[in-house]
């Protein structure tokens, strides 16, 4: 379905530069400076990858909330979060919806701070998980089993946390490197003992009776979060408050009982699924308001703590050569 895979940032940067040619670039007139006329409409382009976590953005776009807040807003979709970060670093977009781990990897590759995380948008709370065959009853039973997982990426990080609960490491299982989508398909086809994947593969496997989920992102809070990132030169941009305002309107519309059904229909249209599927997907994530997001970016907050843990994981795996500190990546509001 939807989501994010960590790729070589050098390769992705080349791809993103080519893919984004002709799209609005981040030039001076594109963003609102602190001394700009607040009544003047601005243009903001956000790099993204289709996922249910974007629900408030989809609603805000279709209901005209961005226009109400003085923003001409658009999204450019990529298949993974690394590409979103690369487009941001290349100056081809103003804002990136990306995973926290992709932002950490991007930031680690530069001697100076290049991007800043300004908000947490959503947290996977069951949308990602580990499927196992029906005769496997615990994490400990995975020892010696064949597990499909996207190695050295977010899914691998989730698997490692699951294995640790049983005193195991990834050396105790037979890893097969594949994308999370391919892992879901392969598992349902009967080719794997277990797979680290996401919706709708989790639900499909259970509904078809071919397996069950024994661990999910709900069991490891903060493991998989989606954030908003900007270039460091824009981390204090006044226009970010306008984005927050429109996003909040979209979130409120989604959460209001009187408008929830219409909001879900909008999300379903953007994700190209049924309304029932979209509603089910929404229940597997936690959406953050700008106010709650601000709390989680501060010292002791969910995102603040997650930066240290994820950075150490990628450092241990040799994916990054230097750690990234929360203080250099996160913008407190």
Residue pairs with C-beta under 8 A, 6 or more apart in sequence:
1 181
1 198
1 199
1 200
1 201
2 49
2 50
2 51
2 52
2 198
2 271
3 49
3 51
3 80
3 180
3 181
3 198
4 49
4 51
4 80
4 81
4 82
4 98
4 99
4 102
4 154
5 79
5 80
5 81
5 82
5 150
5 153
5 179
5 180
6 80
6 81
6 82
6 101
6 102
6 105
6 150
6 152
6 153
6 154
6 319
7 80
7 82
7 83
9 82
9 85
9 86
9 105
9 106
9 109
12 80
12 82
12 83
12 85
12 86
13 86
13 89
13 90
15 83
15 86
16 47
16 78
16 83
16 86
16 87
16 90
16 92
17 86
17 90
17 92
19 78
19 83
19 87
20 76
20 87
20 90
20 92
20 93
23 45
23 76
23 92
23 93
24 30
24 43
24 45
24 74
24 93
25 91
25 92
26 91
26 92
26 93
26 94
26 231
26 234
30 42
30 43
30 44
30 45
30 94
31 42
31 44
31 94
31 234
31 237
31 239
32 38
32 40
32 42
32 237
32 238
32 239
32 242
33 237
33 238
34 236
34 238
36 42
36 238
38 70
38 238
39 70
40 70
41 67
41 70
41 71
41 72
42 70
42 71
42 72
42 239
42 242
43 71
43 72
43 73
43 74
44 71
44 72
44 73
44 74
44 94
44 95
44 239
44 243
45 73
45 74
45 75
45 76
45 92
45 93
45 94
45 95
46 57
46 73
46 74
46 75
46 76
46 93
46 94
46 95
46 96
46 97
47 75
47 76
47 78
47 83
47 84
47 85
47 87
47 88
47 92
47 93
47 95
47 96
47 97
47 98
48 54
48 57
48 75
48 76
48 77
48 78
48 84
48 96
48 97
49 77
49 78
49 79
49 80
49 81
49 83
49 84
49 97
50 77
50 270
50 271
51 226
52 122
52 127
52 199
52 267
52 271
52 278
52 281
52 282
52 284
52 285
53 97
53 121
53 122
53 226
53 285
53 287
54 75
54 97
54 121
54 270
55 250
55 254
55 263
55 267
55 278
55 282
55 287
56 121
56 247
56 248
56 250
56 251
56 254
56 287
57 75
57 97
57 247
57 250
58 250
58 266
58 267
58 269
58 270
59 65
59 250
59 251
59 253
59 254
59 263
59 266
59 267
60 66
60 73
60 246
60 247
60 249
60 250
60 253
61 73
61 75
61 250
62 266
63 249
63 250
63 253
63 266
65 246
65 249
65 250
65 253
66 72
66 73
66 243
66 246
68 246
68 249
69 242
69 243
69 245
69 246
69 249
70 242
71 239
71 242
71 243
71 246
73 243
73 246
75 97
76 87
76 93
78 84
78 87
80 102
81 96
81 97
81 98
81 99
81 101
81 102
81 103
81 226
82 98
82 102
82 105
82 106
84 93
84 96
84 97
84 98
84 102
85 96
85 98
85 102
85 103
85 105
85 106
85 115
85 229
86 106
87 93
87 96
88 94
88 95
88 96
88 98
88 115
88 229
88 230
88 231
89 106
89 114
89 115
89 231
91 231
94 230
94 234
94 239
95 228
95 229
95 230
95 243
96 103
96 115
96 228
96 229
96 230
97 121
97 226
97 227
97 228
98 226
98 227
98 229
99 154
99 224
99 225
99 226
99 227
100 117
100 120
100 225
100 226
100 227
100 303
100 306
100 307
100 310
101 153
101 154
101 157
101 310
101 314
103 115
103 117
103 227
103 229
103 329
104 307
104 310
104 311
104 314
104 320
104 324
104 329
105 314
105 319
105 320
106 114
106 115
107 113
107 114
107 115
107 324
107 328
107 329
108 311
108 314
108 320
108 321
108 322
108 323
108 324
109 320
113 232
113 328
113 329
114 231
114 232
115 229
115 230
115 231
115 232
115 329
116 229
116 230
116 231
116 232
116 234
116 235
116 329
116 330
116 331
117 227
117 228
117 229
117 297
117 303
117 329
117 330
117 331
118 227
118 228
118 229
118 230
118 235
118 240
118 297
118 331
118 333
119 227
119 228
119 244
119 288
119 290
119 293
119 294
119 297
120 225
120 226
120 227
120 288
120 293
120 296
120 297
120 302
120 303
121 226
121 227
121 228
121 247
121 287
121 288
121 293
122 225
122 226
122 285
122 286
122 287
122 288
123 217
123 221
123 222
123 224
123 225
123 226
123 285
123 286
123 288
123 302
124 198
124 217
124 218
124 223
124 224
124 225
124 284
124 285
125 217
125 218
125 221
125 284
125 285
125 286
126 216
126 217
126 218
126 283
126 284
126 285
127 198
127 199
127 202
127 216
127 217
127 224
127 281
127 284
127 285
128 154
128 155
128 158
128 180
128 196
128 197
128 198
128 202
128 216
128 217
128 223
128 224
129 158
129 196
129 197
129 198
129 202
129 213
129 215
129 216
129 217
130 147
130 158
130 159
130 162
130 194
130 195
130 196
130 213
130 214
130 215
130 216
131 184
131 187
131 194
131 195
131 196
131 197
131 201
131 202
131 205
131 211
131 212
131 213
132 141
132 142
132 145
132 193
132 194
132 211
132 212
132 213
132 214
133 193
133 194
133 210
133 211
134 209
134 210
134 211
134 212
136 142
136 145
136 193
136 194
136 214
137 214
138 166
138 214
139 162
139 163
139 165
139 166
139 168
139 214
139 215
140 166
140 167
140 168
142 163
142 166
142 168
142 172
142 173
142 193
142 194
143 168
143 172
143 173
144 172
144 173
144 174
145 173
145 174
145 193
145 194
146 173
146 174
146 176
146 192
146 193
146 194
147 159
147 173
147 174
147 175
147 176
147 192
147 193
147 194
147 195
147 196
148 176
148 178
148 182
148 183
148 186
148 187
148 191
148 192
148 194
148 195
148 196
148 197
149 155
149 156
149 159
149 175
149 176
149 177
149 178
149 180
149 183
149 195
149 196
150 156
150 177
150 178
150 179
150 180
150 183
150 196
151 175
151 177
152 314
152 317
152 319
154 223
154 224
155 180
155 183
155 196
155 197
156 170
156 196
156 317
157 223
157 310
157 313
158 196
158 215
158 217
158 220
158 223
158 224
159 170
159 196
160 169
160 170
160 313
161 220
161 223
162 214
162 215
162 219
162 220
163 169
163 170
163 172
163 173
165 215
173 194
176 183
176 186
176 192
178 186
180 196
180 197
180 198
180 201
181 197
181 201
183 192
183 195
183 196
183 197
183 201
184 195
184 197
184 198
184 201
184 202
184 204
184 205
185 201
186 192
186 195
187 194
187 195
187 197
187 201
187 205
187 210
187 211
188 201
188 204
188 205
188 208
188 210
188 211
190 210
195 201
199 280
199 281
199 284
200 273
200 277
200 281
202 213
202 216
203 280
205 211
205 212
205 213
206 212
206 213
217 223
217 224
221 302
222 302
222 303
222 305
222 306
222 309
223 306
225 302
225 303
225 306
227 303
228 243
230 237
230 240
234 240
235 331
236 331
244 290
247 290
248 289
248 290
250 263
251 287
251 289
253 259
253 262
253 263
254 260
254 263
254 264
254 267
254 282
254 287
261 275
264 275
264 278
264 279
264 282
265 275
265 278
267 278
267 282
268 274
268 275
268 277
268 278
271 277
271 278
271 281
273 281
288 296
290 333
294 332
294 333
295 301
296 302
296 303
296 304
297 303
297 304
297 330
297 331
297 332
297 333
298 304
298 332
299 326
303 326
303 330
304 326
304 330
305 326
307 324
307 325
307 326
307 329
307 330
308 325
308 326
311 320
311 323
311 324
311 325
312 323
314 320
315 321
315 322
315 323
